[in-house]
Amino acid sequence: MADVIGDVALVFVIASLLGAAARKCGQPTVIGQILTGFILGPSLLGRLPGHLTSHLFPSPVLPYLNVMSQVAVVIFMFTVGYEIEFGSLRRHGRAVPLVALGALAVPLGLGVACALLLHPQFASIGIGPQGRSFVLFIGVATSITALPVLASIVRERNLAGTTAGLIATAAAGIMDVLAWLVLAAALIGAGHSGRFSLPVTAALISCFVVVMLVAVRPAVSWWTNRRQSVLSSPVPIAFALALASAWVTGALGLHPIFGAFLAGLTMRGRNGAPDADVLRSMEQTASVLLPLFFVVTGLSLNVGAVRGNAFVVLAVIVVIACAGKLGPGYVLSRASGLSARDSATIAALVNTRGLTELIALNVGLADSIINQRLFTVLVLMALITTFATGPLLSVIRPVRAVQPAADEYAI
């Protein structure tokens, strides 16, 4: 137990330092936190004499870190679903649905085509026959947009309240919902721990979604609005709902993150808007625990294994991921009547991936859809595309007055 506590302290210190350094460099905090996993994992520290990674993170410690990291991911996925404001999706005419559908469908289609056409390259890095789950998963991996990181960049770049910031954020909300639905379709029946057959699992998950949206949602809203109730505080209810819903989807054969995301969509504040106390509490809790997720992820990475055809796959996927987002994001924004500057800003923002991408990749690795080499390739793609957002925005909209303090809890 002492080793676990020491490792947690080490991770928190390094993640805080690197997160602060990333903000100083104009990057989202998540970039520095992701680098924590790289530094402490086999990609860097593990390559030094004595293999320090295995000494710092011995095998008995890993199950404890993994459990805490999964709790962090569940809480984070709740906030992703919770901060989607469906009311804002109707405020910008056709721009939001056009950008959302185009910037999701095009890279998803390109990713599917990549999975189908690059069979020799995928085979060379250890990927077996490409079935339905693999093909859909690659499509999702190239099409995800990270709503929380995008929202953080919008705030830090003083784009909150602007046309470009509002449309990009609203479009990212739609893309999040649709991307997780496609990922769920890819994963149902793909894992090795499901209790039920594919049709039964799909039916049970569908029933659970209906129950959550039709029965649980109004019940939770009614209960939290009872001012006289001691238990009417929405914060503990949010934690309980996120964990319980994650447990249900996990028990039904789908990854717990989908239950947490559904719980976020289910719970609404007054007037349908997110409750500030709930959002702040969940974000702060996730921000404290998420560095453990980055380290667990980093322990599965080995950048030194990316060589030969793996570089070819990386280059193709980066091009597909960027072109599939930047092209439709700009063209469809212009087609909606927006200026060239706003259109370019929206395109750059929706190309952000970050933590949401890493969660999806970890799910694919856990369900054996991808192996560790392809996992590393896709993580590098997520880092490259997220890192590029800041410089692109600096070219499109030179920063005149950046807020003095970035959002500490941006994940």
Buried (B, 14 or more C-beta within 10 A) or exposed (E): EEEBEEBBEBBBEBBBEBBBBBBEEBBBBBBBBBBBBBBBBBBBBBBEEEEBBEEBBEEEBBEBBBEBBBBBBBBBBBBBBBBBBBEBBEEBEEBBBBBBBBBBBBBBBBBBBBBEEBEEBBEBBEBEEBEEBBBBBBBBBBBBBBBBBBBBBBBBBBBEEBBBBBBBBBBBBBBBBBBBBBBBBBBBBBBEEBEBEEEBBBEBBEEBBEEBEEEBBEEBBEEBEEEEEEEEEBBEBBBEBBBEBBBBBBEBBBBBBBBBBBBBBBBBBEEEBBBEEBBBBBBEBBBBBBBBBBBBBBBBBBBEBBEEBBEBBBEBBBBBBBBBBBBBBBBBBBBBEBEEEBBBBBBBBBBBBBBBBBBBBBBBBBBEBBBBBBBBBBBBBBBBBBBBBBEBBEEBBEEEEEEEEBBEBBB
